[in-house]
Structures are given as structure tokens and as C-alpha cells.
Amino acid sequence: MDVPRANVARRKRLIRSLIAVVVIAAAAAVTVGLSRLEPAAPTVDRSGIWIDTVKRGPMLREVRGTGRLVPEIVWWIPAATRGRVERILVLPGTMVEADTVLLELSNAELELESVNAEWTYKSAQAELDSLEVNLNNDLLQLEASLARVEADYQEAQLRKEIDEELHEDGLISASNLKLSRARVGELAKLHGIEKRRRESWEPSREARLAVQRARMEQAKAMWELKRAQVAALEVRAGTEGVLEQMPIEVGQRVAPDTVLAKVTNPKALKAVVRIPETQARDVLPNLRASIDTRNGIVEGRVVRIDPAVAEGTVAVDVALDGPLPKGARPDLTVVGTIEIERLDDVLHVGRPVYAQANSVLGLFKVTPDGGYALRAQVEVGRTSVDMIEIVRGLEVGDEIILSDMSRWDEHDRVRLR
């Protein structure tokens, strides 16, 4: 027969209590320990990031932007007069000379006006010729009248001298002598009048001829204008180059000053490069530049900087000094690099993504063993296209990550593998 033990149940409860206390204490200790541990560093693959080494030495400051080639000379051809497009002789893309006829217009009303203007001019010219003949006839009449008066005057003087001698001899009366003297005085006045008429005739002749000549020149100018307008119905290129645009069609009616065509010179091109406005403040005229046409690089210089900002960029005109590579044409997309300045001895490194000049950046610096990268505060100065000046926070030989590390902004340390 079994004998029950009175303290067994009590002992089991005590053991269970002790085990529970130990488990709870151990769990609390593990929790406290884990809370004091640093979170595990995320792992970054080296092959997916860009690492560069800090160096000291010369640094070339440059700015870069995309743009296109544009003609230095653009020749817009407007309509000189109204008309109707009869024929288009040259299509866009064709090389043209200055006297190449691009298209023909028609204007019957203008042609009639030209004929009328020509006859008006010829009529004015005939009137001028007739006036010259009439004036010459008037001159002959004046000279004939003057000659008659001079003859009568001389005859009267001679008669007076004879009458004076006869009067002294008592052969004629005093009244006859008085009449002779009066005749001489009358003819003297008439002779003076005729001489003044002759003297004033020349200025009068020139004035009348000048009026008629002005009318003739006016008619001639009108005729030449109409004739030039008729000639302009054959629209010519006006310059050597390539016909780039012709925004009209056969049968279309055009008004004066309507743009008929656009001619450019493909041999005289410049580059218009758009530089970000944050970098354009350092761009100055005459700075050296290089233009990449993707088929060759052409050297040039800055000739103009647009004072206005458009869509966050500034347009910079670059004159090309070297020969253009094959395939260069207007509107070709190019990449322009402008040299700002050369720095002789500065601490620099490759330019990190989104880095701005004269700012403080949080960059990941690789540890000496290469296993980790720690975040460091770095002050940077002047920037270039692919380099940036280090002011404070890094030394020569330090390695930093230049790639975009924004996805690890919450971490101050990353593991490299």
C-alpha cells in the first residue's frame, strides 16, 4: 500500500515558480541587451556605386550644356508686292545661289501699272524736250528784239549827232533837235529794258526746266519702282546658301511682306548652348569653349550671353573657330563645354550627384579597410562639370562615394561588399 507524501505538490509549485522567474529574467536581459545594440548596417554592392579618391593638384573649372547649331546669317525672303503663286521652282534642302529663282508670282494689275508708269515717264520726257525747244525759240526772239532795239538806238544817236551839227549851222530848227534827243532817250530806256529781259531769261529758263525735270524724274522713279516690283514677281534667293523653308503653295495669294522662303548658310554656323542658371553666372565673353557635334569637337569662344533666363537655363552663343566636321548642319544637337578658370593647387574630388557649389554635404567616406563607409560632413567650394573643390572635411587619399546614396539617408554607416 502506497503512502502519500504531503510536500510533493508544494515542491512542484515552487519549482515551476522558480523556472518562470528565471525565464522572465532571461527574456528581460535579452531585451535590454538587444536594445543597446546598434542596428545592422545595410549592405551596398561596390559594383553599383562610384567611388573616387581625394587628390590635390590642378583643377579645371568648366560648365556644360546642350544646345544646337544655328546659322549666323538667316536670310528671310518677303514678298515685295501682292501676288499669286504660279510656280515653285526650288524645294527646301536645295543649294542656291544669289540669283537663283525660287518661285514665280503673278499680278496683272501690277504689270498694267508698270506699263502706265512707263508711258507717263516717256510723256514727261517728251514735254521736257518740247519745253527746251520752246525756250530756245523764246531766246531767239529775245535776242532778235534786243538786236532791233540796239540798231534803233544806235541809229537814233547818230541822227541826234547829225541834227546837232545841222542846228549849229542853222539848217534845222530847235524843235527837230529836241525830237531827235527825245528819241534817243526813249530808245535808251527800251534798250535797257531789253537787256534786263535777256539777262533774266536764263534763270527763268533754268527754273522752268528744273520743274519739268522734277516731274520727269518723279515719273521715272515711279516707273522704275513698278518695273522692280514686276521683276520681283520672280523671287530670287538673294544670297548663297541652302533653302531651308518655303511655307507657301502653288495658287496661294500672298500680301506684301509675307515670308516666302528662308535661306541659311550652312558654312557659317554658331552654337547656342543652354547653361543652367546656377552655373551661368561665371560665364563671361571670350571664354574658351569646345562644341561636341558627336562627329567631332570644334573649338570656339563665347561671344554673347542672353540676359534672360528661360526654363532655368541661359542661352550662350559660341562662335566656332575651327572647321566644321562632316554632317554639321543647322539645328544639329550639340554639347558645349565652357572653360571658366584653371585652379593650380586645390583639394578636389569627383563631383557627387546633386552637389552644389559652396555648400555642406553628407558624404559616405570609405574606411581604411574598405569594409564600411561612414557618413561625414564635407564642406565644398567651387565646382566644375565633373569635379568639386574640397574646403573642409576630407584629406588627400580619402575615398568617398559619389553615387546617389539618398536611399540610405537614415543610416550613418553602410557595409561594402
Helices and strands as residue ranges (DSSP letters): H 8-36, E 43-44, G 46-48, E 51-53, E 55-71, E 74-78, E 83-88, E 95-96, E 101-106, H 108-168, H 174-231, E 234-236, E 241-245, E 253-254, E 259-264, E 269-276, H 277-280, E 288-292, E 297-305, E 313-320, E 333-350, E 359-366, E 372-383, E 387-392, E 399-401, G 406-408, E 413-416
